[in-house]
């Protein structure tokens, strides 16, 4: 699983005008899975089920 910063650099993710992360393949806004036992938050695309991690 890649980080959101790496996904932005590689063109897999885009930021819209309000700073929200969107999937560049399908254009959907990313949803969040927050596990309290982990150091990072998982951001996933509800359309294509790809995932990226984001440090808190």
N, CA, C, O and CB atoms as a CASP TS submission, in Angstrom:
PFRMAT TS
TARGET T0000
AUTHOR 0000-0000-0000
METHOD Language model
MODEL 1
PARENT N/A
ATOM      1  N   UNK     1       0.848  -1.159   0.000  1.00  0.00           N
ATOM      2  CA  UNK     1       0.000   0.000   0.000  1.00  0.00           C
ATOM      3  C   UNK     1       0.906   1.237   0.000  1.00  0.00           C
ATOM      4  O   UNK     1       1.809   1.350   0.829  1.00  0.00           O
ATOM      5  CB  UNK     1      -0.971  -0.011   1.223  1.00  0.00           C
ATOM      6  N   UNK     2       0.665   2.143  -0.913  1.00  0.00           N
ATOM      7  CA  UNK     2       1.453   3.357  -1.049  1.00  0.00           C
ATOM      8  C   UNK     2       0.913   4.452  -0.144  1.00  0.00           C
ATOM      9  O   UNK     2      -0.222   4.379   0.328  1.00  0.00           O
ATOM     10  CB  UNK     2       1.465   3.827  -2.502  1.00  0.00           C
ATOM     11  N   UNK     3       1.727   5.460   0.093  1.00  0.00           N
ATOM     12  CA  UNK     3       1.264   6.609   0.862  1.00  0.00           C
ATOM     13  C   UNK     3       0.529   7.578  -0.069  1.00  0.00           C
ATOM     14  O   UNK     3       0.682   7.518  -1.289  1.00  0.00           O
ATOM     15  CB  UNK     3       2.455   7.318   1.571  1.00  0.00           C
ATOM     16  N   UNK     4      -0.259   8.458   0.518  1.00  0.00           N
ATOM     17  CA  UNK     4      -1.000   9.434  -0.282  1.00  0.00           C
ATOM     18  C   UNK     4      -0.045  10.407  -0.962  1.00  0.00           C
ATOM     19  O   UNK     4      -0.309  10.849  -2.080  1.00  0.00           O
ATOM     20  CB  UNK     4      -2.004  10.201   0.594  1.00  0.00           C
ATOM     21  N   UNK     5       1.055  10.745  -0.308  1.00  0.00           N
ATOM     22  CA  UNK     5       2.033  11.656  -0.930  1.00  0.00           C
ATOM     23  C   UNK     5       2.656  11.027  -2.176  1.00  0.00           C
ATOM     24  O   UNK     5       2.846  11.697  -3.192  1.00  0.00           O
ATOM     25  CB  UNK     5       3.142  12.029   0.080  1.00  0.00           C
ATOM     26  N   UNK     6       2.971   9.735  -2.087  1.00  0.00           N
ATOM     27  CA  UNK     6       3.527   9.028  -3.243  1.00  0.00           C
ATOM     28  C   UNK     6       2.491   8.915  -4.361  1.00  0.00           C
ATOM     29  O   UNK     6       2.821   9.033  -5.541  1.00  0.00           O
ATOM     30  CB  UNK     6       4.020   7.626  -2.831  1.00  0.00           C
ATOM     31  N   UNK     7       1.231   8.684  -3.975  1.00  0.00           N
ATOM     32  CA  UNK     7       0.156   8.624  -4.960  1.00  0.00           C
ATOM     33  C   UNK     7      -0.040   9.950  -5.679  1.00  0.00           C
ATOM     34  O   UNK     7      -0.332   9.970  -6.875  1.00  0.00           O
ATOM     35  CB  UNK     7      -1.135   8.211  -4.294  1.00  0.00           C
ATOM     36  N   UNK     8       0.117  11.055  -4.962  1.00  0.00           N
ATOM     37  CA  UNK     8       0.026  12.381  -5.589  1.00  0.00           C
ATOM     38  C   UNK     8       1.174  12.600  -6.565  1.00  0.00           C
ATOM     39  O   UNK     8       0.971  13.100  -7.671  1.00  0.00           O
ATOM     40  CB  UNK     8       0.028  13.487  -4.518  1.00  0.00           C
ATOM     41  N   UNK     9       2.385  12.221  -6.148  1.00  0.00           N
ATOM     42  CA  UNK     9       3.557  12.400  -7.020  1.00  0.00           C
ATOM     43  C   UNK     9       3.473  11.555  -8.289  1.00  0.00           C
ATOM     44  O   UNK     9       3.895  11.995  -9.359  1.00  0.00           O
ATOM     45  CB  UNK     9       4.828  12.049  -6.260  1.00  0.00           C
ATOM     46  N   UNK    10       2.930  10.344  -8.170  1.00  0.00           N
ATOM     47  CA  UNK    10       2.862   9.437  -9.320  1.00  0.00           C
ATOM     48  C   UNK    10       1.618   9.651 -10.178  1.00  0.00           C
ATOM     49  O   UNK    10       1.456   8.983 -11.199  1.00  0.00           O
ATOM     50  CB  UNK    10       2.899   8.007  -8.842  1.00  0.00           C
ATOM     51  N   UNK    11       0.743  10.565  -9.784  1.00  0.00           N
ATOM     52  CA  UNK    11      -0.435  10.865 -10.587  1.00  0.00           C
ATOM     53  C   UNK    11      -1.626   9.970 -10.346  1.00  0.00           C
ATOM     54  O   UNK    11      -2.607  10.041 -11.086  1.00  0.00           O
ATOM     55  CB  UNK    11      -0.082  10.796 -11.997  1.00  0.00           C
ATOM     56  N   UNK    12      -1.568   9.112  -9.310  1.00  0.00           N
ATOM     57  CA  UNK    12      -2.705   8.249  -8.993  1.00  0.00           C
ATOM     58  C   UNK    12      -3.799   9.021  -8.270  1.00  0.00           C
ATOM     59  O   UNK    12      -4.975   8.669  -8.359  1.00  0.00           O
ATOM     60  CB  UNK    12      -2.254   7.064  -8.142  1.00  0.00           C
ATOM     61  N   UNK    13      -3.409  10.081  -7.550  1.00  0.00           N
ATOM     62  CA  UNK    13      -4.345  10.911  -6.796  1.00  0.00           C
ATOM     63  C   UNK    13      -4.238  12.351  -7.261  1.00  0.00           C
ATOM     64  O   UNK    13      -3.207  12.777  -7.783  1.00  0.00           O
ATOM     65  CB  UNK    13      -4.076  10.811  -5.278  1.00  0.00           C
ATOM     66  N   UNK    14      -5.316  13.094  -7.066  1.00  0.00           N
ATOM     67  CA  UNK    14      -5.336  14.519  -7.381  1.00  0.00           C
ATOM     68  C   UNK    14      -6.010  15.241  -6.230  1.00  0.00           C
ATOM     69  O   UNK    14      -6.828  14.663  -5.515  1.00  0.00           O
ATOM     70  CB  UNK    14      -6.072  14.801  -8.733  1.00  0.00           C
ATOM     71  N   UNK    15      -5.664  16.507  -6.056  1.00  0.00           N
ATOM     72  CA  UNK    15      -6.356  17.342  -5.072  1.00  0.00           C
ATOM     73  C   UNK    15      -7.273  18.280  -5.829  1.00  0.00           C
ATOM     74  O   UNK    15      -6.887  18.848  -6.850  1.00  0.00           O
ATOM     75  CB  UNK    15      -5.349  18.141  -4.173  1.00  0.00           C
ATOM     76  N   UNK    16      -8.509  18.445  -5.320  1.00  0.00           N
ATOM     77  CA  UNK    16      -9.417  19.392  -5.956  1.00  0.00           C
ATOM     78  C   UNK    16      -9.179  20.786  -5.377  1.00  0.00           C
ATOM     79  O   UNK    16      -8.250  20.976  -4.592  1.00  0.00           O
ATOM     80  CB  UNK    16     -10.898  18.958  -5.761  1.00  0.00           C
ATOM     81  N   UNK    17      -9.988  21.738  -5.746  1.00  0.00           N
ATOM     82  CA  UNK    17      -9.768  23.120  -5.339  1.00  0.00           C
ATOM     83  C   UNK    17      -9.941  23.320  -3.835  1.00  0.00           C
ATOM     84  O   UNK    17      -9.459  24.314  -3.291  1.00  0.00           O
ATOM     85  CB  UNK    17     -10.712  24.030  -6.085  1.00  0.00           C
ATOM     86  N   UNK    18     -10.612  22.404  -3.161  1.00  0.00           N
ATOM     87  CA  UNK    18     -10.798  22.501  -1.717  1.00  0.00           C
ATOM     88  C   UNK    18      -9.797  21.655  -0.935  1.00  0.00           C
ATOM     89  O   UNK    18      -9.893  21.577   0.289  1.00  0.00           O
ATOM     90  CB  UNK    18     -12.201  22.086  -1.354  1.00  0.00           C
ATOM     91  N   UNK    19      -8.836  21.016  -1.614  1.00  0.00           N
ATOM     92  CA  UNK    19      -7.819  20.214  -0.956  1.00  0.00           C
ATOM     93  C   UNK    19      -8.221  18.783  -0.681  1.00  0.00           C
ATOM     94  O   UNK    19      -7.490  18.065   0.001  1.00  0.00           O
ATOM     95  CB  UNK    19      -7.443  20.850   0.305  1.00  0.00           C
ATOM     96  N   UNK    20      -9.371  18.339  -1.194  1.00  0.00           N
ATOM     97  CA  UNK    20      -9.800  16.956  -1.004  1.00  0.00           C
ATOM     98  C   UNK    20      -9.079  16.054  -2.001  1.00  0.00           C
ATOM     99  O   UNK    20      -8.832  16.442  -3.143  1.00  0.00           O
ATOM    100  CB  UNK    20     -11.338  16.826  -1.164  1.00  0.00           C
ATOM    101  N   UNK    21      -8.748  14.857  -1.555  1.00  0.00           N
ATOM    102  CA  UNK    21      -8.076  13.897  -2.421  1.00  0.00           C
ATOM    103  C   UNK    21      -9.103  13.141  -3.258  1.00  0.00           C
ATOM    104  O   UNK    21     -10.121  12.679  -2.744  1.00  0.00           O
ATOM    105  CB  UNK    21      -7.226  12.914  -1.589  1.00  0.00           C
ATOM    106  N   UNK    22      -8.823  13.022  -4.555  1.00  0.00           N
ATOM    107  CA  UNK    22      -9.687  12.271  -5.455  1.00  0.00           C
ATOM    108  C   UNK    22      -8.846  11.280  -6.245  1.00  0.00           C
ATOM    109  O   UNK    22      -7.669  11.523  -6.510  1.00  0.00           O
ATOM    110  CB  UNK    22     -10.458  13.220  -6.406  1.00  0.00           C
ATOM    111  N   UNK    23      -9.452  10.172  -6.616  1.00  0.00           N
ATOM    112  CA  UNK    23      -8.797   9.151  -7.435  1.00  0.00           C
ATOM    113  C   UNK    23      -8.723   9.678  -8.868  1.00  0.00           C
ATOM    114  O   UNK    23      -9.724  10.147  -9.410  1.00  0.00           O
ATOM    115  CB  UNK    23      -9.569   7.774  -7.371  1.00  0.00           C
ATOM    116  N   UNK    24      -7.553   9.604  -9.476  1.00  0.00           N
ATOM    117  CA  UNK    24      -7.420  10.129 -10.837  1.00  0.00           C
ATOM    118  C   UNK    24      -8.022   9.187 -11.880  1.00  0.00           C
ATOM    119  O   UNK    24      -8.337   9.631 -12.984  1.00  0.00           O
ATOM    120  CB  UNK    24      -5.952  10.379 -11.159  1.00  0.00           C
ATOM    121  N   UNK    25      -8.193   7.895 -11.562  1.00  0.00           N
ATOM    122  CA  UNK    25      -8.783   6.953 -12.511  1.00  0.00           C
ATOM    123  C   UNK    25     -10.286   7.157 -12.674  1.00  0.00           C
ATOM    124  O   UNK    25     -10.790   7.229 -13.794  1.00  0.00           O
ATOM    125  CB  UNK    25      -8.507   5.532 -12.067  1.00  0.00           C
ATOM    126  N   UNK    26     -11.002   7.250 -11.546  1.00  0.00           N
ATOM    127  CA  UNK    26     -12.460   7.339 -11.641  1.00  0.00           C
ATOM    128  C   UNK    26     -13.019   8.690 -11.201  1.00  0.00           C
ATOM    129  O   UNK    26     -14.204   8.952 -11.408  1.00  0.00           O
ATOM    130  CB  UNK    26     -13.084   6.253 -10.814  1.00  0.00           C
ATOM    131  N   UNK    27     -12.200   9.555 -10.601  1.00  0.00           N
ATOM    132  CA  UNK    27     -12.642  10.890 -10.228  1.00  0.00           C
ATOM    133  C   UNK    27     -13.463  10.972  -8.953  1.00  0.00           C
ATOM    134  O   UNK    27     -14.025  12.025  -8.653  1.00  0.00           O
ATOM    135  CB  UNK    27     -13.425  11.454 -11.323  1.00  0.00           C
ATOM    136  N   UNK    28     -13.544   9.885  -8.194  1.00  0.00           N
ATOM    137  CA  UNK    28     -14.319   9.865  -6.949  1.00  0.00           C
ATOM    138  C   UNK    28     -13.461  10.367  -5.788  1.00  0.00           C
ATOM    139  O   UNK    28     -12.246  10.169  -5.768  1.00  0.00           O
ATOM    140  CB  UNK    28     -14.846   8.435  -6.652  1.00  0.00           C
ATOM    141  N   UNK    29     -14.105  11.015  -4.831  1.00  0.00           N
ATOM    142  CA  UNK    29     -13.433  11.473  -3.616  1.00  0.00           C
ATOM    143  C   UNK    29     -13.118  10.267  -2.736  1.00  0.00           C
ATOM    144  O   UNK    29     -13.908   9.326  -2.665  1.00  0.00           O
ATOM    145  CB  UNK    29     -14.310  12.506  -2.846  1.00  0.00           C
ATOM    146  N   UNK    30     -11.960  10.292  -2.062  1.00  0.00           N
ATOM    147  CA  UNK    30     -11.543   9.162  -1.240  1.00  0.00           C
ATOM    148  C   UNK    30     -12.278   9.127   0.090  1.00  0.00           C
ATOM    149  O   UNK    30     -12.548  10.167   0.690  1.00  0.00           O
ATOM    150  CB  UNK    30     -10.050   9.215  -1.001  1.00  0.00           C
ATOM    151  N   UNK    31     -12.596   7.931   0.541  1.00  0.00           N
ATOM    152  CA  UNK    31     -13.206   7.717   1.849  1.00  0.00           C
ATOM    153  C   UNK    31     -12.099   7.347   2.842  1.00  0.00           C
ATOM    154  O   UNK    31     -10.969   7.064   2.444  1.00  0.00           O
ATOM    155  CB  UNK    31     -14.308   6.598   1.785  1.00  0.00           C
ATOM    156  N   UNK    32     -12.431   7.352   4.128  1.00  0.00           N
ATOM    157  CA  UNK    32     -11.435   7.122   5.173  1.00  0.00           C
ATOM    158  C   UNK    32     -11.819   5.925   6.027  1.00  0.00           C
ATOM    159  O   UNK    32     -12.972   5.772   6.429  1.00  0.00           O
ATOM    160  CB  UNK    32     -11.275   8.367   6.051  1.00  0.00           C
ATOM    161  N   UNK    33     -10.825   5.077   6.296  1.00  0.00           N
ATOM    162  CA  UNK    33     -10.955   3.993   7.273  1.00  0.00           C
ATOM    163  C   UNK    33      -9.968   4.319   8.389  1.00  0.00           C
ATOM    164  O   UNK    33      -8.762   4.378   8.149  1.00  0.00           O
ATOM    165  CB  UNK    33     -10.673   2.555   6.626  1.00  0.00           C
ATOM    166  N   UNK    34     -10.466   4.530   9.602  1.00  0.00           N
ATOM    167  CA  UNK    34      -9.614   4.933  10.706  1.00  0.00           C
ATOM    168  C   UNK    34      -9.556   3.825  11.747  1.00  0.00           C
ATOM    169  O   UNK    34     -10.527   3.601  12.469  1.00  0.00           O
ATOM    170  CB  UNK    34     -10.118   6.240  11.334  1.00  0.00           C
ATOM    171  N   UNK    35      -8.425   3.129  11.831  1.00  0.00           N
ATOM    172  CA  UNK    35      -8.212   2.086  12.834  1.00  0.00           C
ATOM    173  C   UNK    35      -7.438   2.708  13.993  1.00  0.00           C
ATOM    174  O   UNK    35      -6.319   3.176  13.782  1.00  0.00           O
ATOM    175  CB  UNK    35      -7.442   0.848  12.228  1.00  0.00           C
ATOM    176  N   UNK    36      -7.986   2.732  15.211  1.00  0.00           N
ATOM    177  CA  UNK    36      -7.303   3.391  16.320  1.00  0.00           C
ATOM    178  C   UNK    36      -5.997   2.722  16.740  1.00  0.00           C
ATOM    179  O   UNK    36      -5.186   3.347  17.423  1.00  0.00           O
ATOM    180  CB  UNK    36      -8.215   3.450  17.491  1.00  0.00           C
ATOM    181  N   UNK    37      -5.777   1.476  16.351  1.00  0.00           N
ATOM    182  CA  UNK    37      -4.544   0.779  16.723  1.00  0.00           C
ATOM    183  C   UNK    37      -3.396   1.052  15.762  1.00  0.00           C
ATOM    184  O   UNK    37      -2.262   0.669  16.052  1.00  0.00           O
ATOM    185  CB  UNK    37      -4.795  -0.703  16.790  1.00  0.00           C
ATOM    186  N   UNK    38      -3.646   1.693  14.646  1.00  0.00           N
ATOM    187  CA  UNK    38      -2.609   1.965  13.650  1.00  0.00           C
ATOM    188  C   UNK    38      -2.142   3.417  13.735  1.00  0.00           C
ATOM    189  O   UNK    38      -2.859   4.281  14.239  1.00  0.00           O
ATOM    190  CB  UNK    38      -3.128   1.657  12.234  1.00  0.00           C
ATOM    191  N   UNK    39      -0.940   3.672  13.241  1.00  0.00           N
ATOM    192  CA  UNK    39      -0.367   5.012  13.233  1.00  0.00           C
ATOM    193  C   UNK    39      -0.879   5.818  12.038  1.00  0.00           C
ATOM    194  O   UNK    39      -0.792   7.046  12.030  1.00  0.00           O
ATOM    195  CB  UNK    39       1.165   4.935  13.205  1.00  0.00           C
ATOM    196  N   UNK    40      -1.399   5.140  11.057  1.00  0.00           N
ATOM    197  CA  UNK    40      -1.843   5.800   9.829  1.00  0.00           C
ATOM    198  C   UNK    40      -3.338   5.588   9.600  1.00  0.00           C
ATOM    199  O   UNK    40      -3.959   4.708  10.197  1.00  0.00           O
ATOM    200  CB  UNK    40      -1.046   5.279   8.625  1.00  0.00           C
ATOM    201  N   UNK    41      -3.893   6.413   8.725  1.00  0.00           N
ATOM    202  CA  UNK    41      -5.284   6.309   8.296  1.00  0.00           C
ATOM    203  C   UNK    41      -5.288   5.752   6.882  1.00  0.00           C
ATOM    204  O   UNK    41      -4.468   6.152   6.056  1.00  0.00           O
ATOM    205  CB  UNK    41      -6.019   7.696   8.366  1.00  0.00           C
ATOM    206  N   UNK    42      -6.193   4.843   6.600  1.00  0.00           N
ATOM    207  CA  UNK    42      -6.289   4.270   5.256  1.00  0.00           C
ATOM    208  C   UNK    42      -7.315   5.075   4.465  1.00  0.00           C
ATOM    209  O   UNK    42      -8.460   5.219   4.892  1.00  0.00           O
ATOM    210  CB  UNK    42      -6.683   2.750   5.307  1.00  0.00           C
ATOM    211  N   UNK    43      -6.904   5.595   3.320  1.00  0.00           N
ATOM    212  CA  UNK    43      -7.799   6.302   2.405  1.00  0.00           C
ATOM    213  C   UNK    43      -8.069   5.361   1.248  1.00  0.00           C
ATOM    214  O   UNK    43      -7.132   4.810   0.670  1.00  0.00           O
ATOM    215  CB  UNK    43      -7.183   7.673   1.909  1.00  0.00           C
ATOM    216  N   UNK    44      -9.325   5.167   0.901  1.00  0.00           N
ATOM    217  CA  UNK    44      -9.654   4.227  -0.176  1.00  0.00           C
ATOM    218  C   UNK    44     -10.676   4.845  -1.114  1.00  0.00           C
ATOM    219  O   UNK    44     -11.477   5.696  -0.728  1.00  0.00           O
ATOM    220  CB  UNK    44     -10.190   2.898   0.397  1.00  0.00           C
ATOM    221  N   UNK    45     -10.620   4.391  -2.352  1.00  0.00           N
ATOM    222  CA  UNK    45     -11.558   4.833  -3.381  1.00  0.00           C
ATOM    223  C   UNK    45     -12.753   3.889  -3.361  1.00  0.00           C
ATOM    224  O   UNK    45     -12.577   2.683  -3.532  1.00  0.00           O
ATOM    225  CB  UNK    45     -10.884   4.867  -4.799  1.00  0.00           C
ATOM    226  N   UNK    46     -13.967   4.405  -3.156  1.00  0.00           N
ATOM    227  CA  UNK    46     -15.142   3.525  -3.105  1.00  0.00           C
ATOM    228  C   UNK    46     -15.496   2.911  -4.463  1.00  0.00           C
ATOM    229  O   UNK    46     -16.199   1.901  -4.513  1.00  0.00           O
ATOM    230  CB  UNK    46     -16.332   4.297  -2.580  1.00  0.00           C
ATOM    231  N   UNK    47     -15.030   3.495  -5.546  1.00  0.00           N
ATOM    232  CA  UNK    47     -15.359   3.008  -6.886  1.00  0.00           C
ATOM    233  C   UNK    47     -14.435   1.871  -7.322  1.00  0.00           C
ATOM    234  O   UNK    47     -14.911   0.820  -7.752  1.00  0.00           O
ATOM    235  CB  UNK    47     -15.283   4.150  -7.892  1.00  0.00           C
ATOM    236  N   UNK    48     -13.110   2.072  -7.214  1.00  0.00           N
ATOM    237  CA  UNK    48     -12.167   1.071  -7.740  1.00  0.00           C
ATOM    238  C   UNK    48     -11.428   0.294  -6.648  1.00  0.00           C
ATOM    239  O   UNK    48     -10.595  -0.553  -6.969  1.00  0.00           O
ATOM    240  CB  UNK    48     -11.157   1.749  -8.633  1.00  0.00           C
ATOM    241  N   UNK    49     -11.711   0.560  -5.361  1.00  0.00           N
ATOM    242  CA  UNK    49     -11.170  -0.179  -4.212  1.00  0.00           C
ATOM    243  C   UNK    49      -9.655  -0.133  -4.082  1.00  0.00           C
ATOM    244  O   UNK    49      -9.068  -1.049  -3.506  1.00  0.00           O
ATOM    245  CB  UNK    49     -11.596  -1.598  -4.296  1.00  0.00           C
ATOM    246  N   UNK    50      -9.013   0.889  -4.591  1.00  0.00           N
ATOM    247  CA  UNK    50      -7.579   1.075  -4.364  1.00  0.00           C
ATOM    248  C   UNK    50      -7.381   1.784  -3.033  1.00  0.00           C
ATOM    249  O   UNK    50      -8.244   2.555  -2.611  1.00  0.00           O
ATOM    250  CB  UNK    50      -6.922   1.884  -5.526  1.00  0.00           C
ATOM    251  N   UNK    51      -6.245   1.533  -2.356  1.00  0.00           N
ATOM    252  CA  UNK    51      -6.018   2.093  -1.028  1.00  0.00           C
ATOM    253  C   UNK    51      -4.657   2.775  -0.943  1.00  0.00           C
ATOM    254  O   UNK    51      -3.693   2.376  -1.596  1.00  0.00           O
ATOM    255  CB  UNK    51      -6.126   1.001   0.034  1.00  0.00           C
ATOM    256  N   UNK    52      -4.613   3.813  -0.118  1.00  0.00           N
ATOM    257  CA  UNK    52      -3.388   4.546   0.194  1.00  0.00           C
ATOM    258  C   UNK    52      -3.382   4.818   1.683  1.00  0.00           C
ATOM    259  O   UNK    52      -4.443   4.948   2.293  1.00  0.00           O
ATOM    260  CB  UNK    52      -3.282   5.878  -0.627  1.00  0.00           C
ATOM    261  N   UNK    53      -2.189   4.906   2.284  1.00  0.00           N
ATOM    262  CA  UNK    53      -2.133   5.225   3.706  1.00  0.00           C
ATOM    263  C   UNK    53      -1.668   6.663   3.894  1.00  0.00           C
ATOM    264  O   UNK    53      -0.897   7.202   3.100  1.00  0.00           O
ATOM    265  CB  UNK    53      -1.195   4.249   4.452  1.00  0.00           C
ATOM    266  N   UNK    54      -2.161   7.262   4.969  1.00  0.00           N
ATOM    267  CA  UNK    54      -1.864   8.654   5.267  1.00  0.00           C
ATOM    268  C   UNK    54      -1.483   8.737   6.743  1.00  0.00           C
ATOM    269  O   UNK    54      -2.263   8.350   7.613  1.00  0.00           O
ATOM    270  CB  UNK    54      -3.083   9.588   4.933  1.00  0.00           C
ATOM    271  N   UNK    55      -0.285   9.243   7.022  1.00  0.00           N
ATOM    272  CA  UNK    55       0.147   9.370   8.409  1.00  0.00           C
ATOM    273  C   UNK    55      -0.667  10.416   9.133  1.00  0.00           C
ATOM    274  O   UNK    55      -1.015  11.444   8.553  1.00  0.00           O
ATOM    275  CB  UNK    55       1.624   9.717   8.483  1.00  0.00           C
ATOM    276  N   UNK    56      -0.972  10.170  10.383  1.00  0.00           N
ATOM    277  CA  UNK    56      -1.750  11.124  11.177  1.00  0.00           C
ATOM    278  C   UNK    56      -0.875  12.158  11.789  1.00  0.00           C
ATOM    279  O   UNK    56      -1.364  13.042  12.492  1.00  0.00           O
ATOM    280  CB  UNK    56      -2.527  10.425  12.252  1.00  0.00           C
TER
END
